[in-house]
Amino acid sequence: MEAGIDYMCEIGQNLRIKSLQLSGNKFGIESSKKIALLLLKNPYLEYLDIAEVDQTISSLIYFTTVMRLDQPMYNETLKILDISRPNPGCMYFFNAEQFATLIGHMLRNNTCLFALHLQKCGFNCHDIECMMVNAQYNHTLHFLDLACNNIGDHGMHHLANWLIKTSALRGLILSKNIITDHGARILSHTIPFSKLKFLDISFNKITDEGMVNILNSLKKISLIKSLRIFGNFLSHITAKTIKRILLSKVLYQTNLDVKPYRVEDKWYCAQYPMDCSKEHLYDMIELSTKNNKKAETFSNIYKFNETSKIKKRL
């Protein structure tokens, strides 16, 4: 596998592909560093998925460095980067605060990234606070994936401040964190003043009180077009509120992952299947962005053909 990575990096300058998906290949630290350096030579690559390849902070720092415009050499063509799920065997020694700080510096000095995926990086509230010190100055990132971390209400507070002030985020994934009703209340005050089109807060620790606050913040003029909330502690009050929202067409059932149903005098929430693919999310966010002059959609970049597909073959 390492030999395949070496060969790919040798010819990298002439590798005319827009999408490279390497997730799940356990080629480790040194090969990851070479792929990061490949970004400095290849002017064609726009989508890179290098999640779950047994990275540690020593290789991740390469990616955060090559994407910074304040470096002597940098990449300015990559639009989508997935560096989720570092090596779980090294998480006891993984400095999430340092990584969050590096991400913040990268976002402050980057104007080309459209989407960034950071799942299972062990971020807690303090790490998000460190990240936002510099990330708050980014005005171009449209999609941020922070699923499967340990982000709670304090972290939600710092994200909310960014959403209100200068963030261009259209999509935010916070599923499988530890956000409670307090964080949900903070988010409900943020949504009307943000640019969010898609929000995923599924599988947190939010009860009816917090969820009703979020749902009541969605009005006819709300920019939110797609919402995921399944996996929280939802019951009668939330289900009735969802029913009202669906009847008033603030949201449509195809864009909501729960469906209210009634048993006698009680309302409940059942899971409703919806399209969770990256392709769908990128398209939804891009199409909702006004004055978009890009000739090619990000979903077309994501849908790489067989000649450019390099996955589990190296």
C-alpha positions in Angstrom: 0.0 0.0 0.0 2.8 2.4 0.9 4.5 1.7 -2.5 1.3 2.7 -4.2 1.1 6.0 -2.2 4.8 6.6 -3.1 4.1 6.1 -6.8 1.0 8.3 -6.7 3.0 11.1 -5.1 5.8 10.8 -7.6 3.5 11.5 -10.5 1.3 13.8 -8.4 2.0 16.9 -10.4 0.6 15.3 -13.5 -2.3 13.5 -11.8 -5.3 15.1 -13.4 -8.0 14.1 -11.0 -10.4 16.3 -9.0 -11.4 13.8 -6.4 -9.3 11.4 -4.3 -10.9 9.1 -1.7 -8.5 7.2 0.5 -10.6 6.8 3.6 -10.2 3.5 5.5 -6.8 2.6 4.1 -4.5 2.1 7.1 -1.3 3.4 5.5 -0.3 5.4 8.5 1.7 8.6 9.3 4.5 8.8 6.7 2.2 8.1 3.7 -0.2 10.7 5.1 2.6 13.3 5.2 3.4 12.5 1.5 -0.2 13.0 0.5 -0.3 16.4 2.3 2.8 17.4 0.4 1.1 16.2 -2.8 -1.3 19.1 -2.3 1.5 21.5 -2.9 2.3 20.0 -6.3 -1.1 19.1 -7.7 -3.2 22.0 -9.0 -6.2 19.8 -10.0 -7.4 18.1 -6.8 -10.5 19.6 -5.3 -11.8 16.9 -3.0 -9.6 14.8 -0.6 -11.0 12.2 1.8 -8.2 10.9 4.0 -10.3 9.9 7.0 -9.5 6.9 9.2 -6.0 6.2 7.8 -4.3 6.0 11.2 -3.1 9.5 11.3 -1.7 11.2 14.4 -1.0 14.9 15.2 2.4 14.6 13.5 0.8 14.0 10.1 -2.3 16.1 10.6 -0.1 19.2 11.2 1.0 18.8 7.5 -2.5 19.2 6.3 -3.2 22.2 8.4 0.1 23.8 7.2 -0.2 23.3 3.4 -3.7 24.9 3.5 -2.5 28.1 5.0 -2.1 31.1 2.7 0.5 32.7 5.1 3.1 29.9 4.3 5.7 30.2 1.5 4.1 27.4 -0.4 0.4 26.5 -0.1 -2.5 24.9 -1.8 -5.3 27.1 -3.1 -7.4 24.7 -5.2 -8.7 22.1 -2.6 -12.3 22.7 -1.7 -13.3 19.7 0.4 -11.1 18.1 3.0 -12.0 15.2 5.3 -9.3 14.4 8.0 -11.7 12.7 10.4 -11.0 9.8 12.8 -7.3 9.9 13.7 -5.7 6.7 14.9 -7.9 5.6 17.9 -4.9 3.7 19.4 -3.1 7.0 19.9 -6.0 9.0 21.3 -4.6 8.8 24.8 -1.6 10.8 23.5 -3.5 12.9 21.0 -3.5 16.6 21.9 -6.9 17.7 20.8 -6.4 21.2 22.1 -3.2 21.6 19.9 -5.0 20.2 16.9 -8.0 22.5 17.4 -5.7 25.5 17.6 -4.0 24.4 14.4 -7.4 24.1 12.7 -8.2 27.6 13.9 -5.0 29.0 12.4 -5.6 27.1 9.1 -9.2 28.5 8.8 -8.0 32.0 9.5 -5.5 31.8 6.7 -7.6 30.0 4.1 -10.0 31.2 1.5 -10.5 28.1 -0.7 -12.0 25.5 1.5 -15.7 24.9 1.1 -16.2 21.9 3.4 -14.2 20.5 6.4 -14.9 17.2 8.1 -13.5 16.7 11.6 -15.3 13.7 13.1 -14.0 11.8 16.1 -11.1 14.1 16.9 -11.9 14.1 20.7 -12.7 17.9 20.7 -14.3 19.1 24.0 -15.7 22.6 24.8 -12.3 24.1 25.6 -10.9 22.8 22.3 -13.7 24.5 20.4 -13.0 27.7 22.3 -9.3 27.5 21.2 -10.3 26.8 17.6 -12.7 29.7 17.4 -10.0 32.2 18.6 -8.8 32.2 15.0 -11.5 30.4 13.1 -13.9 33.3 13.7 -12.0 35.3 11.1 -12.8 32.8 8.3 -15.5 34.1 6.0 -15.5 31.4 3.2 -16.1 28.0 4.8 -19.6 26.8 4.1 -19.8 23.4 5.7 -18.3 22.1 9.0 -18.6 18.6 10.3 -17.9 18.2 14.0 -19.9 14.9 14.6 -18.9 12.3 17.2 -16.9 14.6 19.5 -17.4 15.7 23.1 -18.8 19.2 22.4 -21.2 20.5 25.1 -23.0 23.7 25.9 -19.9 25.8 26.4 -18.6 24.8 23.0 -22.0 25.5 21.5 -21.7 29.0 22.9 -18.5 29.7 21.0 -19.8 28.3 17.8 -22.9 30.4 18.1 -20.9 33.6 18.5 -19.2 32.7 15.2 -22.4 31.9 13.5 -24.0 35.3 14.4 -21.0 37.5 13.6 -18.9 36.6 10.6 -19.4 32.9 9.7 -20.5 32.0 6.1 -21.5 28.5 7.3 -24.5 27.0 5.5 -24.2 23.5 6.9 -23.2 22.4 10.5 -23.1 18.9 11.8 -23.0 18.4 15.6 -24.5 15.0 15.9 -23.4 12.6 18.6 -22.0 15.2 21.0 -23.2 16.1 24.5 -25.2 19.2 23.9 -28.1 19.7 26.4 -31.1 22.0 26.6 -28.9 25.0 27.6 -26.9 24.6 24.4 -30.1 24.1 22.4 -31.4 27.4 23.8 -28.2 29.2 22.7 -28.6 27.7 19.3 -32.2 28.8 19.0 -31.2 32.4 19.6 -28.5 32.0 16.9 -30.5 30.4 14.0 -32.5 33.5 13.0 -29.3 35.5 12.6 -27.1 32.9 10.9 -26.8 31.7 7.3 -27.5 28.1 8.2 -29.4 26.0 5.6 -28.7 22.6 7.1 -28.3 21.6 10.8 -27.7 18.2 12.3 -28.0 18.0 16.1 -29.2 14.4 16.2 -28.1 12.0 19.0 -27.4 14.7 21.7 -28.9 15.1 25.1 -31.6 17.6 24.3 -35.1 17.2 25.8 -38.5 18.7 24.8 -37.6 22.0 26.4 -34.5 22.7 24.3 -35.9 21.2 21.1 -39.1 23.2 21.2 -36.9 26.4 21.6 -35.1 25.4 18.4 -38.2 24.5 16.5 -39.9 27.8 17.5 -37.0 29.7 16.1 -37.9 28.4 12.7 -40.3 30.8 11.0 -41.5 31.2 7.4 -38.5 33.4 6.7 -36.1 30.9 8.3 -33.1 30.0 6.1 -33.0 26.4 7.6 -34.2 24.0 4.9 -33.1 20.7 6.4 -32.9 19.5 10.0 -31.9 16.4 11.8 -32.9 15.9 15.4 -33.6 12.2 15.9 -31.8 10.5 18.8 -32.6 13.1 21.4 -35.1 12.8 24.3 -38.2 13.8 22.4 -41.8 13.2 23.3 -45.3 14.7 23.1 -44.6 18.4 23.1 -41.8 18.2 20.4 -44.0 15.9 18.2 -46.9 18.4 18.3 -44.6 21.2 17.5 -43.2 19.3 14.5 -46.7 18.6 13.3 -47.5 22.3 13.3 -44.3 23.1 11.5 -45.0 20.6 8.8 -48.6 21.8 8.4 -47.4 25.4 8.1 -44.7 24.3 5.6 -41.8 25.9 7.4 -40.1 22.5 6.8 -41.1 19.6 4.6 -41.1 16.0 5.7 -38.4 15.0 3.1 -36.0 17.4 4.9 -36.7 16.3 8.4 -35.4 13.0 10.0 -38.4 12.5 12.3 -42.1 12.0 11.6 -44.8 12.7 14.2 -47.5 10.1 14.8 -50.4 9.9 17.2 -51.4 7.0 19.5 -54.7 7.9 21.2 -54.0 11.3 22.8 -50.2 11.2 22.7 -47.9 12.3 20.0 -44.5 10.6 19.3 -41.6 11.0 17.0 -40.5 8.2 14.7 -37.3 8.2 12.6 -37.9 9.2 9.0 -35.3 8.2 6.3 -33.6 11.0 4.5 -30.7 11.4 2.2 -27.5 11.6 4.3 -24.9 11.4 1.6 -22.2 14.1 1.3 -23.2 14.6 -2.3 -26.7 15.6 -1.3 -25.5 18.0 1.4 -23.0 19.7 -0.8 -25.6 20.2 -3.5 -28.2 21.5 -1.1 -25.7 24.0 0.4 -24.3 25.1 -2.9 -27.6 25.6 -4.6 -28.8 27.7 -1.7 -25.8 30.0 -2.0 -26.8 33.1 -3.9 -24.8 34.4 -6.9 -22.9 31.1 -7.3 -20.9 31.4 -10.4 -19.2 28.0 -10.3 -19.9 26.1 -13.5 -19.4 22.7 -11.8 -21.3 21.6 -8.7 -19.4 20.0 -5.8 -21.5 16.8 -6.2 -19.9 16.4 -9.6 -16.5 16.7 -8.0 -17.5 14.2 -5.4 -18.9 11.7 -8.0 -15.5 10.7 -9.3 -15.4 8.2 -12.1 -13.6 4.9 -12.2 -10.4 6.2 -13.8 -9.9 8.7 -11.0 -11.0 6.5 -8.1 -8.2 5.3 -5.9 -9.8 3.5 -2.9 -8.5 0.4 -1.2 -6.4 -0.4 -4.3 -3.1 1.0 -3.2 
